[in-house]
Amino acid sequence: MKHLRICYLVILSFLISSSIFAEDTKVNDDNTKFNIYSGMFDFSDNGKRSTLIGFQHQNTDLNRDTFLGNLSPITGFMFTADSAAYLYTGIQAQYSLGALNITPSFTPGLYNQGDGKDLGHLLEFKSEVQISLNFLKNSQLGFSYNHLSNASLGDKNPGANSYMFNFFKTF
């Protein structure tokens, strides 16, 4: 029952953030960006490292220019070869320096250990930074690093550090 309440809170936070961003939108013909990524989950733990694959969605119609930069909501999921899974929704900022893009993000989400690493709690927080280059029209190639942590909500908080190679496509 506790896990169900946390799931509802994550979904509710996504709906609230979407409605906040919908108030001040930026019009763009290419309004959907997908990120497909693969890499190494918890590369710093020899015993629990595992390959991962993931997918992330960003609706650029919900972008908002603020004093912190261009902000937008994101939603995604990732799976590891050890059947661990992470479903998340949150916010990212994007800073463009010509063809180079720097994108930090923060996303709370639900983690299922599967046969992988026990991170100590169902609710985990992902902090990430991506660096990408404009590749072809409406495409980018990038690299990202993230850290998952439960912020000491559980009895233990080992965390997990991961790196990924990213392919972005805007439609």
Secondary structure, 3 states (H helix, E strand, C coil): CHHHHHHHHHHHHHHHHHHHHHCCCCCCCCCEEEEEEEEEECCCCCCCCEEEEEEEEEEHHHCEEECCEEEEEEEEEEEECCCCEEEEEEEEEEEEECCEEEEEEEEEEEEECCCCCCCCCCEEEEEEEEEEEECCCCEEEEEEEEEEECCCCCCCCCCEEEEEEEEEEEC
